[in-house]
Amino acid sequence: MTQWKVRLGELQERQRNLVQAGCWRGGPRTLLAALVQQYRELAMTAGLAWLLRSDGHHGLGPAVLDGLLEYLAIDGSGTEAGVRVALEEQRDETRADLVVYGGDWTIVVEAKTFAVEQDRQLDRLYAHWQVEPAPCFVFLTRGQRLPTTAVDSRGRWRALTWEQVAGIARTAATLITGVAPGVHDYIATLEAYHRV
């Protein structure tokens, strides 16, 4: 019994040393997780919208938008005049989570973390935004998830995962110095909680 107590004391001392050195960690991995936002669709989509603004205080310039445009094979640039990023844009009874308007292109994003699609959701989005210049419809999910409400708009939706968003953002953040700390927290949140 005494030997067990000695060994337990040694392990407790080792744990204290690891905690002191910042090597023993517990609790949420990121600030967004500590704020219980890591799975909230609106918060995560707002983070993406922030990164897509070329003039944002994130310090990345157009790098994330340019990376997304490249991924989607859209001939455009984040530095074009008139690029606009809109969150929760509504038309009639249909709301797009995120829309990026370029001069001659449009990206319409339906983002999902865990929620299921609403009745005819993707078809309704397609019907309301198909008249925009060169629209690209993106179904953003955790893991490769097939859309179930793209019946009339089948074949019009491009798949994108939150993990791929993290990759695009990480590439941009490693190429530029002095980016805002929130950029790294957002990327770390995607990598920790949206890798499937």
N, C-alpha and C positions, 0 to 999 in steps of 0.2 A: 504494500500500500504506500509506503514512504517513497519508494522508487517511482511509483506512478505520479505522486504529487510533485516530485522533483522534475520529472519529465514534463508534466503539465505546466509548471512554472516556467520552464525553459521555452515551451511553445508560446506561452502568453507573452513572454519577454520578446520573443522573435516577432510576434504579431505587433506589439507596440512599436518596435523598431521599424517595421514595414509601414505602419500607419504614419509614423513620424517622417519617414522618407517619402511619403505620398505614393507608395507602391501597393498598399492595401486599400482597396476601394469598394464601396457599396452604394446602394441607392441608384437613382437615375443616372444614365451616362451623359446626358446633355442638359443644357438649360431648358430647352423646349420640352424635354421629358419631365424635368422637375416641375415645370409649369403645367404638366399634363396636357400638352398640346401635340405630342408626337404622332397621334393617330387622328387628330381632328382635321377633317378634309379641308375645311375653310382656312384654317391656320396654315396648313402645309401648302395649299394652293396660293395663299397670299404671299408666302415666302418665295415661291417660284415666280410669282408676278413681280415681286421686288427685284429679284435677280435679273429678270428679263428687261427691266428698264435700263436703257443705256446711260441715262443721266442719274441713276440711283446713287445714294450715299454708300452703297456697298463697295464702291471703288473698282469694280470690274469692267466698267465701260460697257461696250456692246458684246463682250466675249461670250457670255452665256447665251444671249439671243443668237449670236452668230453660230455658236455650237449647235443650238437647236435647229436653226435653219439648215445647217449642213446635214444634221442627222435626218431631217425630213426631206432632204434634197430639194429645198426651195431656193430658187435663185433670188436672194435678197440680202440685205445687210441691216444690222442694228443701228447703223449710222445714217440710214436714209431719213430724209426730212419727213416729218409727219407720222413716224412710228408711234403707235399708242397702245398701251396695255390697259385692258379693262377687266375688272373682277366682277363676278356676279351680274353680268349684263342680261337684262330681261327683255324678251319680246313676247307679247301676249302672255300666255301662262307658262312660257318656257324660259328657263334661265341657264345661260352658259356659265360654267365655273370661271373660265378664263378665255379672253379673246385678245389676240395680238393683231393689230391692224398695221400693215405696211402700205407702201404706195400702191403696189399692184399685187399684193398677196395678203392672205388672212389665215391665221391659225386659230381654230376653235377647239378648246380643250374641255373634255368632260373628265373630271378627276374623281377617282374612287380610292378610298382607303379600305373600309370594310363594308360600306353601304351597298345595297343592291340597286340595280337600275330601276327607275320609276317607269310607269306605264308608257311605252313607246318613246322613252326619253331620247335615245339617239336619233330616231327617225324625226322627232319633233325638232331637235337641234339642227339637223340637216335641212329640214324644210325651211326653217327661219333664217339660216345663214348661208344657204347655197348660192344666193344671189350676190354675195360679197366677191371682191376680186380674188380669183384663183384660191378658193377656200381649201384648206387642208384640215381635215377633222381628225383629232387625236383623242384616243381613249387611253387615259393615264391611270394605271392600276398598280397594285402590289403584285408582282409576278405577272406572267403572261396569262391574262384572263380574256376569254373571248366575249365580245359583246352579245347580249341576248336580245336587245331591243333595236338592233340595226337590221330591220327586215327590208324596208324600201330602200334604205341607204347601205345595204350590205355591200361590201367591197370599197366603200368610201372612207372607212375609218382606219387610221394608222395606229398600231399598238406602240405604247411607250410605257416603261415602268418607272417607278420612283427611283429605283436603283440606277437606271440609265440616266435619269435627271441628275442624280448625285455624281455620276461619272462625268457628265458634261460640265457641271459646276466645278468639280474638283480639277478638271483639266484647265479651266479658266483661272481658278484660284492659284494654281501652281505656276502659271505663266506670268502672273502680275504680283508685284510686291505692294504691301500696304493696304490690303483689302480689309474691310470691316470685320471685327471678330464674329459678328452674327453670321457671316458667310460660312465660316468654319463650323459653327454650331449647327447650322441648317444642314450642311453636308454630312456631318457626323450623325445627326439625327436620322437622316435618310438611310445612311449606311448601317446604323445600329438597329433601326426599327422597321425598315421597309425592304430589307434583303430577304427574298423568299427563295 
